[in-house]
């Protein structure tokens, strides 16, 4: 009982201790929950209309689009800039589709399977013409060709075969195109619905015609704003605030932006580095000039341009090499030349130049055997049979399990290859040089190929050229010195003032970027600077970044965050806003002075007496803003005033414009010699309405409250 009483005597303290313990437990769980939620959010690319998109989901869409580009362009890889473009296209398409789907659902708009079938059967949609299912005779998409392919693909999935993977790629491409065709059709329906709310009529059509075709000639009296010095204009903060409130919507931004200052140093080759590269290139140049086969020399040189040893078009070479080829003699080798644009040294040897077809139509039968000798014997037998009777081609092809059908070889198919083996070179050379109707037995390491050329098209000059193109690269020692110097600068410049002050001492230049958006991927277009961009959107105002190594492994970068422009309205003290407000207020104050100066003026002569410049201005219409040369400004208000003033009349009041204040006398008014076509003008009004309706996506985007976190990942 004593113990119980003691516990009771400490009841309040005990309750407090237990309460604190429970609070600590709950707080710990809350922190864990918040951290978990935050981690989940950091794995989300975006939030569109409440729908969260994970990194994995977005990356799958990017890969789908990338595969389409690779297939259509025959590419294996995309560079950093191209991948960023793909991500932007995927993002824009995803957002547009999501916004459109919401609007369409609310309105009951749908795209039915029957509508898609009709589009496919019609076959004229531009998107369909980008598919492999176009009938070459009609130039239209052929739904039957598509059906045939899908049936063959279904069979191939069951039986397998060498063509299955290639067919899978084409099928994925078609599914992508079909999906986008549905989205395009839905967008067109929605846009047409919006456009139908803009009704054109005969009265409006006639009015538009008159606005475009009634033109006036005037004698203009202009008092320009430049005639008043800025120092003679007085204004205060109240004027700036009033102008800010008047034009506040102009300063609205729909996503957070950042202002930064940065120092970027691009490391280049030192004088010692250049001397070493020049010496090395001189040796390669001597060897190249003496070589009958330059393959090994080009390979050892580390040239960025492979030597294929087959005739290619001029377009296979960089522009600086292209510019030299036509002026070179066959067998000649150029002196070493520097190209400042791509920072390289170049030596070129022209091996041959001849007129050859760009495209060759041919048939081929591959002949194999248990041994190479057996393949050669069989090929000789096939050649004898074809020499006796060329009509046996199909039967012989079938005998060796092939169709022997005709196909085309184009220069583009091989000229950008990194390497070609000896057999491939022999094959390409034969097809390039064979005559139409000629049949040839080509021996390879794996057997023989019997080829027959049936057509040759697009004769062009082709070149075999050996090119040694090497970067004027910096050495490790040069980079190390540049890095150490920049690192010391960054470590001693941990504030904006220090960064700017110390830059000049070290020979660096501080540059500025305003309104940086997270979706731009890079800082100042510098490759590999995504981490610096990411830092900018996580830092606080005044923070100095770490040193970033970026570019093409040749750039050093440091940033300071100078301002955070949150979504909404830019503040009145924003530098850009303040400068704009000052210029507008000064212009208004000058206009007040000039308008007062023109009070009571009833003629051009009186305006001239007040100091106005007198100039004739002709062919003024209401539909187009007139450009006043003496003021250097486009003046829509003046166009409207002239349209409202009768022939021979003086303007009823002075006009405040963008470049000055004006009065005028209408000297002439007439209709242009263009016959009124009511149907044409009503159609133009409808087209303009459709264009106006086409801006709906921007409005939907603004209202959707989209959260974009892509900068965290890409």
C-alpha positions in Angstrom: 0.0 0.0 0.0 2.9 2.3 0.7 4.3 1.8 -2.7 0.9 2.4 -4.3 0.5 5.6 -2.3 3.9 6.7 -3.4 3.0 6.1 -7.0 -0.2 8.0 -6.6 1.7 10.9 -5.0 3.8 11.1 -8.2 0.7 10.7 -10.5 1.0 14.1 -12.3 4.7 13.6 -13.0 4.1 10.0 -14.2 1.4 11.1 -16.5 3.7 13.8 -18.0 6.5 11.2 -18.5 4.1 8.8 -20.2 2.6 11.6 -22.2 6.0 12.7 -23.4 6.9 9.1 -24.2 3.7 8.6 -26.3 4.3 12.0 -28.0 7.9 10.9 -28.9 6.6 7.6 -30.3 3.9 9.3 -32.3 6.3 12.0 -33.5 8.8 9.4 -34.5 6.1 7.6 -36.5 4.9 10.8 -38.0 8.5 11.7 -39.1 8.9 8.3 -40.6 5.5 8.7 -42.4 6.5 12.1 -43.7 9.8 10.8 -44.8 8.1 7.9 -46.5 5.6 10.2 -48.2 8.4 12.5 -49.2 10.4 9.7 -50.7 7.3 8.5 -52.6 6.7 12.0 -53.9 10.3 12.2 -55.0 9.8 9.1 -57.1 6.9 10.9 -58.9 7.6 12.6 -62.1 4.5 14.7 -61.9 0.9 15.1 -60.8 -1.6 15.9 -63.5 -5.2 16.4 -62.5 -4.6 14.4 -59.4 -3.1 11.5 -61.3 0.4 10.7 -60.1 3.0 9.6 -62.7 6.0 7.6 -61.4 9.5 7.7 -62.8 9.0 4.1 -64.1 5.8 4.9 -65.9 7.2 8.0 -67.5 10.4 6.2 -68.5 8.4 3.5 -70.2 6.7 6.2 -72.3 10.0 7.7 -73.2 11.4 4.3 -74.2 8.4 3.7 -76.4 8.9 7.0 -78.2 12.6 6.5 -78.4 12.1 3.1 -80.1 9.8 4.8 -82.7 12.5 7.4 -83.5 15.2 4.7 -83.7 13.1 2.7 -86.1 12.0 5.6 -88.4 15.5 7.1 -88.5 17.5 4.0 -88.5 19.3 5.0 -85.4 20.9 2.9 -82.6 21.4 5.6 -80.0 20.3 9.2 -79.2 22.6 11.8 -77.7 21.8 13.8 -74.6 20.1 16.7 -76.4 18.0 14.3 -78.4 16.9 12.4 -75.4 15.9 15.6 -73.6 13.8 16.5 -76.7 12.1 13.1 -76.6 11.4 13.6 -72.9 9.8 17.0 -73.5 7.7 15.6 -76.4 6.5 12.7 -74.3 5.7 15.1 -71.4 3.8 17.5 -73.5 1.9 14.7 -75.2 1.0 13.1 -71.9 -0.2 16.3 -70.4 -2.2 17.2 -73.4 -3.8 13.8 -73.6 -4.7 13.9 -69.9 -6.3 17.4 -70.1 -8.1 16.5 -73.3 -9.4 13.2 -71.9 -10.9 15.0 -68.9 -12.7 17.6 -71.1 -13.9 15.0 -73.5 -15.3 12.8 -70.8 -17.3 15.7 -69.3 -18.6 16.6 -72.8 -19.3 13.0 -73.9 -16.8 13.1 -76.8 -15.4 9.8 -77.9 -13.6 8.3 -80.8 -15.2 5.0 -81.9 -13.6 2.0 -83.5 -15.8 2.6 -86.5 -14.3 6.1 -86.9 -10.8 4.7 -86.8 -11.7 2.1 -89.4 -13.1 4.8 -91.6 -9.8 6.8 -91.3 -7.8 3.7 -92.0 -9.9 2.8 -95.1 -9.7 6.4 -96.4 -5.9 6.2 -96.0 -5.1 9.9 -96.4 -4.3 10.9 -92.8 -0.7 12.4 -92.7 0.1 10.3 -89.7 -0.7 7.1 -91.5 1.5 8.1 -94.4 4.5 7.7 -92.0 3.9 4.0 -91.6 5.3 1.1 -93.6 1.8 0.3 -94.8 1.6 2.7 -97.7 0.6 1.5 -101.2 3.4 2.7 -103.5 1.0 2.9 -106.5 -1.7 5.0 -104.9 0.5 6.9 -102.3 -2.2 6.1 -99.7 -2.2 4.1 -96.5 -3.5 0.6 -97.4 -5.5 -1.1 -94.6 -5.2 -4.4 -96.4 -1.4 -4.3 -96.2 -1.8 -3.6 -92.4 -4.2 -6.5 -92.0 -1.9 -8.9 -93.9 1.1 -7.8 -91.7 -0.9 -8.3 -88.4 -2.0 -11.8 -89.6 1.6 -12.7 -90.5 2.9 -11.4 -87.1 0.3 -13.4 -85.2 1.4 -16.6 -87.1 5.1 -15.7 -86.4 4.4 -15.4 -82.7 3.2 -19.0 -82.7 5.9 -20.5 -85.0 8.9 -18.2 -84.2 11.4 -17.5 -86.9 14.2 -15.1 -87.7 11.8 -12.2 -88.7 9.8 -12.3 -85.4 11.9 -9.6 -83.6 11.8 -7.3 -86.6 8.0 -7.8 -86.9 7.6 -7.1 -83.2 9.3 -3.7 -83.6 7.0 -2.8 -86.5 4.0 -4.0 -84.6 4.9 -1.8 -81.6 5.4 1.1 -84.0 1.9 0.6 -85.4 0.4 0.4 -81.9 2.1 3.7 -81.1 0.8 5.3 -84.3 -2.8 4.0 -83.7 -2.8 5.3 -80.2 -1.7 8.7 -81.4 -4.2 8.7 -84.2 -7.0 8.3 -81.7 -5.7 11.2 -79.7 -5.3 13.3 -82.8 -8.9 12.6 -83.8 -10.2 13.4 -80.3 -8.3 16.7 -80.3 -9.8 17.6 -83.7 -13.3 16.9 -82.5 -12.8 19.0 -79.4 -11.2 21.9 -81.4 -14.1 21.7 -83.9 -16.6 21.9 -81.1 -14.9 25.0 -79.7 -14.7 26.6 -83.2 -18.4 26.1 -83.7 -19.0 28.5 -80.9 -17.5 31.3 -83.0 -20.2 32.1 -85.5 -19.4 34.0 -88.7 -22.1 36.0 -90.5 -22.5 38.2 -93.6 -22.3 41.4 -91.6 -19.0 40.4 -90.0 -17.6 39.2 -93.3 -18.5 42.6 -94.9 -16.9 44.5 -92.0 -13.7 42.5 -92.3 -13.5 43.2 -96.0 -13.9 46.9 -95.4 -11.3 46.9 -92.6 -8.8 45.3 -94.9 -9.6 47.2 -98.1 -10.6 50.8 -97.2 -7.2 52.6 -97.1 -6.4 56.1 -96.2 -3.5 58.6 -96.9 -2.8 61.1 -94.2 -0.6 64.0 -93.3 0.8 63.1 -89.9 2.0 65.4 -87.2 4.1 63.5 -84.6 5.6 64.5 -81.3 7.8 61.6 -80.4 8.7 60.4 -76.9 12.3 60.7 -77.8 11.9 64.4 -78.1 11.4 64.6 -74.3 14.5 63.8 -72.2 14.0 61.3 -69.4 15.5 63.7 -66.9 12.6 66.1 -67.5 10.1 63.5 -66.4 9.1 63.3 -62.7 7.6 60.2 -61.2 7.4 58.4 -57.8 6.8 55.0 -56.3 3.0 55.6 -56.4 3.2 55.9 -60.2 5.1 52.6 -60.4 2.5 50.9 -58.1 -0.4 52.2 -60.1 1.2 51.0 -63.4 2.0 47.6 -61.7 -1.7 47.1 -60.7 -2.9 48.2 -64.1 -0.8 45.7 -65.9 -0.4 43.0 -63.2 -1.5 40.1 -65.5 1.6 40.8 -67.6 3.7 39.8 -64.7 2.0 36.5 -63.9 4.1 33.4 -64.2 2.6 29.9 -64.2 5.6 28.0 -62.9 8.3 28.7 -60.4 11.5 30.1 -62.0 15.0 30.9 -60.7 17.5 33.7 -61.3 21.1 32.7 -61.1 24.6 34.0 -61.7 27.3 31.6 -62.8 30.9 31.1 -63.8 31.6 28.6 -66.5 35.2 27.7 -67.5 35.8 25.5 -70.6 39.1 23.8 -70.5 41.2 23.9 -73.7 44.4 22.5 -74.9 47.6 24.3 -73.8 50.4 25.3 -76.0 52.3 22.2 -75.0 49.3 20.0 -75.7 48.9 21.6 -79.2 52.6 21.0 -80.0 52.3 17.3 -79.1 49.1 16.8 -81.2 50.7 18.7 -84.2 53.7 16.4 -84.0 51.6 13.3 -83.9 49.4 14.4 -86.8 52.4 15.3 -88.9 53.6 11.7 -88.7 50.1 10.3 -89.6 50.0 12.8 -92.5 53.3 11.4 -93.9 52.1 7.8 -93.5 48.7 8.6 -95.1 50.2 10.2 -98.2 52.4 7.1 -98.8 49.8 4.4 -98.1 48.0 2.5 -100.8 45.5 1.1 -98.3 45.0 3.7 -95.5 42.7 1.5 -93.3 45.3 0.7 -90.6 46.7 4.3 -90.5 43.2 5.8 -90.0 42.4 3.2 -87.3 45.7 3.8 -85.4 45.2 7.6 -85.6 42.0 7.4 -83.6 40.2 9.4 -86.2 36.5 10.2 -85.5 35.7 9.3 -89.1 35.9 5.7 -90.0 37.5 4.6 -93.3 35.0 2.3 -95.1 36.9 1.9 -98.4 33.7 2.0 -100.5 32.3 4.9 -102.5 30.0 7.1 -100.5 28.2 10.4 -101.1 29.7 13.7 -100.0 27.1 14.0 -97.2 28.7 11.1 -95.4 31.5 13.5 -94.4 31.4 16.6 -92.1 30.9 19.9 -93.8 34.5 21.0 -93.5 35.7 17.8 -95.2 32.9 18.1 -97.9 34.2 21.5 -98.9 37.6 20.1 -99.8 36.7 17.0 -101.8 35.7 18.6 -105.1 38.8 20.6 -105.3 41.2 17.7 -104.7 42.8 15.5 -107.2 42.5 11.7 -106.8 45.5 10.5 -104.9 46.2 13.9 -103.3 46.7 14.4 -99.5 45.9 17.8 -97.9 48.1 19.6 -95.5 47.0 19.5 -91.9 44.2 22.0 -91.3 42.6 23.2 -88.1 38.8 23.6 -87.9 38.0 26.0 -85.0 34.3 25.2 -85.1 34.7 21.6 -84.0 38.2 22.1 -82.4 39.9 19.5 -84.6 42.9 19.0 -86.8 42.2 17.3 -90.2 44.1 15.5 -93.0 42.3 14.2 -96.0 43.4 11.8 -98.8 41.1 11.3 -101.8 41.4 7.7 -102.9 38.9 7.8 -105.8 36.0 9.8 -107.2 33.4 8.5 -109.8 29.8 8.7 -110.9 27.8 5.9 -109.5 24.2 5.1 -108.7 22.7 6.1 -105.4 20.2 3.3 -105.6 20.6 -0.2 -107.1 17.8 -2.8 -107.5 19.1 -6.3 -107.4 18.3 -10.0 -106.6 20.5 -12.3 -104.6 20.9 -16.0 -103.8 23.1 -17.1 -101.0 25.0 -20.3 -101.6 26.4 -22.3 -98.7 27.8 -25.8 -98.2 29.4 -28.1 -95.7 32.7 -26.6 -96.7 33.8 -23.4 -98.4 35.0 -25.4 -101.4 31.6 -27.1 -101.7 29.9 -23.6 -101.6 32.2 -22.4 -104.4 31.4 -25.5 -106.5 27.7 -25.1 -106.0 27.9 -21.4 -106.9 29.8 -22.2 -110.1 27.0 -24.7 -111.0 24.3 -22.0 -110.4 26.2 -19.5 -112.6 26.4 -22.0 -115.4 22.7 -22.8 -115.2 21.8 -19.1 -115.2 24.1 -18.5 -118.2 22.3 -21.2 -120.1 18.8 -20.0 -119.0 18.3 -16.8 -116.9 14.6 -17.6 -116.4 15.7 -20.3 -113.9 16.4 -17.7 -111.3 13.3 -18.2 -109.2 13.5 -22.0 -109.3 17.2 -21.9 -108.2 16.4 -19.4 -105.4 13.7 -21.7 -104.2 16.0 -24.7 -104.3 18.3 -22.9 -101.8 15.3 -21.9 -99.6 15.1 -18.3 -100.7 12.7 -16.1 -102.7 15.3 -14.3 -104.8 13.0 -11.3 -104.9 14.1 -7.9 -106.0 15.2 -5.3 -103.4 17.0 -2.0 -103.3 20.4 -1.0 -101.9 20.9 2.7 -101.2 24.0 4.5 -100.3 22.4 5.8 -97.1 22.1 2.2 -95.8 25.9 1.8 -95.4 27.7 5.1 -95.7 27.3 6.0 -92.0 28.6 2.6 -90.7 31.4 2.6 -88.2 33.1 -0.3 -90.0 32.7 -2.7 -92.9 34.3 -6.1 -93.2 36.1 -7.2 -96.4 33.1 -9.4 -97.6 30.7 -6.5 -97.2 33.0 -4.1 -99.0 33.3 -6.5 -101.9 29.5 -7.0 -102.0 28.8 -3.2 -102.0 31.5 -2.5 -104.6 30.1 -5.1 -106.9 26.6 -3.8 -106.7 27.8 -0.2 -107.3 29.8 -1.1 -110.4 27.7 -3.9 -112.1 25.7 -3.1 -115.2 21.9 -3.5 -115.5 21.2 -7.2 -116.3 24.7 -8.3 -115.2 25.0 -11.4 -113.0 28.0 -11.9 -110.7 29.3 -14.6 -108.4 30.7 -13.0 -105.2 33.0 -15.1 -103.1 32.9 -14.5 -99.3 34.5 -16.2 -96.3 31.2 -17.9 -95.5 30.2 -19.0 -99.0 29.0 -17.4 -102.2 26.4 -14.8 -103.2 25.0 -14.8 -106.7 23.7 -11.2 -107.5 21.9 -9.8 -110.5 21.4 -6.1 -111.0 18.0 -5.1 -112.5 18.1 -1.3 -112.2 20.3 1.7 -111.3 19.0 5.1 -110.3 20.2 8.5 -109.1 23.7 8.7 -110.4 25.9 11.0 -108.3 29.5 11.7 -107.6 30.8 9.2 -104.9 34.0 9.4 -103.1 36.4 7.1 -101.3 38.3 9.3 -98.9 40.5 8.6 -95.9 40.1 11.3 -93.2 42.1 11.7 -90.0 40.1 14.1 -87.8 41.3 14.4 -84.3 40.2 16.7 -81.4 42.7 19.3 -80.2 42.4 17.8 -76.7 43.8 19.0 -73.5 46.1 16.7 -71.4 45.4 15.4 -67.9 48.0 17.9 -66.6 46.2 20.8 -68.2 42.8 19.8 -66.9 44.3 19.2 -63.4 45.8 22.7 -63.3 42.5 24.3 -64.5 40.5 22.3 -62.0 42.8 23.2 -59.0 42.6 26.9 -59.9 38.8 26.9 -60.2 38.4 24.8 -57.1 40.4 27.3 -55.0 38.3 30.1 -56.5 35.0 28.3 -55.6 36.2 27.5 -52.0 37.1 31.1 -51.4 33.9 32.5 -52.9 31.0 31.3 -50.8 28.8 34.3 -51.2 27.5 36.2 -54.2 29.7 39.2 -53.5 32.8 37.1 -53.1 32.0 35.1 -56.3 31.7 38.3 -58.3 34.7 40.0 -56.7 37.1 37.1 -57.0 36.1 36.2 -60.5 37.8 39.2 -62.0 41.0 38.5 -60.0 41.1 35.0 -61.5 40.3 36.0 -65.0 36.8 34.6 -64.9 33.5 36.1 -66.1 30.3 36.1 -64.1 27.2 35.6 -66.3 23.5 35.9 -65.5 20.4 33.9 -66.3 17.0 35.0 -65.3 13.7 33.0 -65.2 15.4 29.6 -65.4 12.7 26.9 -65.6 13.1 23.4 -64.4 12.1 21.9 -67.7 15.1 23.3 -69.6 17.3 20.4 -68.4 20.6 22.3 -68.6 22.3 25.4 -67.3 23.2 27.8 -70.2 23.0 24.9 -72.6 26.1 23.2 -71.1 26.0 19.4 -71.6 25.9 17.4 -68.4 24.8 20.3 -66.2 21.5 18.7 -65.1 22.8 18.3 -61.5 23.5 22.0 -61.4 20.0 22.7 -62.6 18.6 20.4 -59.9 20.7 22.2 -57.3 19.3 25.6 -58.4 15.7 24.4 -57.7 16.6 23.0 -54.3 18.8 25.8 -53.0 17.9 29.0 -51.1 18.4 32.5 -52.3 22.1 33.5 -51.8 23.4 29.9 -51.8 26.6 29.1 -53.7 26.7 25.7 -55.4 29.5 23.1 -55.3 31.9 22.9 -58.2 30.4 20.9 -61.1 32.4 19.1 -63.7 30.2 19.0 -66.8 30.2 19.7 -70.5 31.9 17.0 -72.6 34.2 16.4 -69.7 35.7 19.8 -70.4 33.6 22.3 -68.4 33.8 23.6 -64.8 30.8 25.4 -63.4 29.7 27.2 -60.2 26.3 28.9 -59.5 24.8 31.4 -57.1 21.1 31.5 -56.7 20.2 35.2 -56.8 16.4 35.0 -56.7 13.4 32.7 -56.4 10.4 33.7 -58.6 7.5 31.7 -57.2 4.5 30.8 -59.2 2.0 33.6 -59.4 2.8 37.3 -59.9 6.4 38.6 -60.0 6.9 41.2 -57.3 7.1 44.9 -58.1 10.8 45.0 -56.9 11.8 42.3 -59.4 14.5 43.8 -61.6 12.8 43.1 -64.9 9.4 44.2 -63.7 10.8 47.4 -62.2 12.7 48.3 -65.5 9.5 47.7 -67.5 7.4 49.8 -65.1 9.9 52.6 -65.2 9.8 52.7 -69.0 6.0 52.6 -69.2 5.6 55.3 -66.5 8.1 57.5 -68.2 6.3 57.0 -71.5 3.0 57.9 -69.9 4.5 61.0 -68.3 5.9 62.1 -71.6 2.6 61.5 -73.3 0.9 63.7 -70.7 3.4 66.5 -71.5 3.0 66.1 -75.3 -0.8 65.8 -75.2 -1.0 69.0 -73.2 1.3 70.6 -75.8 -1.2 69.7 -78.5 -4.3 71.0 -76.7 -6.4 73.2 -78.9 -4.5 72.3 -82.1 -6.9 72.2 -85.1 -4.5 71.7 -88.0 -1.3 70.1 -89.1 0.2 73.6 -89.4 -0.6 74.4 -85.8 1.0 71.1 -84.7 4.1 72.0 -86.7 4.3 75.3 -84.9 4.3 73.3 -81.6 7.4 71.4 -82.8 5.7 68.3 -84.4 7.4 66.5 -87.3 5.2 66.4 -90.4 5.3 63.3 -92.6 3.0 61.7 -95.1 1.8 58.2 -94.3 -0.1 56.3 -96.9 -2.2 53.1 -97.4 -3.4 52.9 -93.8 -6.1 50.3 -93.1 -7.9 49.4 -89.9 -6.9 45.8 -90.1 -3.1 46.4 -89.9 -1.2 48.6 -87.4 0.5 51.5 -89.2 4.3 51.8 -88.7 5.4 55.3 -88.0 9.0 55.7 -89.2 9.8 58.9 -87.3 8.8 57.3 -84.0 10.1 53.8 -84.8 6.9 52.2 -83.6 3.9 50.3 -84.7 0.7 52.2 -83.9 -2.6 50.3 -83.8 -4.4 53.2 -82.0 -3.5 55.5 -84.9 -4.9 53.0 -87.5 -8.2 52.9 -85.5 -8.4 56.7 -85.3 -7.7 57.2 -89.0 -10.5 54.6 -89.9 -12.9 56.6 -87.8 -12.1 60.0 -89.4 -13.8 61.1 -92.6 -12.1 62.3 -95.8 -10.7 65.8 -95.4 -11.2 65.9 -91.7 -8.6 66.7 -89.0 -8.3 64.2 -86.1 -10.8 65.0 -83.3 -8.2 64.6 -80.6 -4.5 63.8 -80.2 -3.7 60.1 -80.2 -1.4 58.5 -77.6 0.7 55.8 -79.3 3.6 53.5 -78.5 6.2 55.9 -79.9 4.7 59.3 -79.6 1.6 61.5 -79.7 -0.1 62.2 -83.0 -2.6 64.4 -84.8 -3.4 64.1 -88.5 -5.4 65.3 -91.6 -7.0 62.6 -93.8 -6.0 63.5 -97.4 -7.5 60.6 -99.3 -9.7 57.5 -98.7 -10.5 54.8 -101.2 -11.4 51.2 -101.7 -8.7 48.9 -103.0 -9.5 47.2 -106.3 -10.4 43.9 -104.7 -13.9 42.5 -105.4 -15.8 41.4 -102.3 -16.3 37.7 -102.1 -18.7 37.0 -99.3 -18.2 33.2 -99.3 -14.4 33.6 -99.1 -14.5 36.1 -96.2 -16.9 34.0 -94.2 -14.6 31.0 -94.7 -11.6 33.1 -93.6 -13.5 34.1 -90.4 -14.3 30.4 -89.7 -10.6 29.5 -90.2 -9.6 32.3 -87.8 -12.0 31.0 -85.3 -10.5 27.5 -85.6 -7.1 29.0 -85.0 -8.3 30.8 -81.9 -9.9 27.6 -80.6 -6.6 25.9 -81.1 -5.2 27.8 -78.1 -7.5 25.9 -75.8 -4.7 23.6 -74.5 -2.7 26.5 -72.9 -5.9 27.6 -71.0 -6.5 24.0 -69.8 -2.8 23.7 -68.7 -2.9 26.8 -66.7 -6.1 25.7 -64.8 -4.9 22.2 -64.2 -2.5 22.9 -61.3 0.1 20.6 -62.8 3.1 19.6 -60.6 6.2 18.9 -62.7 9.1 17.2 -60.9 11.0 16.1 -64.0 14.0 18.1 -63.0 14.7 15.7 -60.1 15.3 12.9 -62.6 16.4 14.3 -66.0 
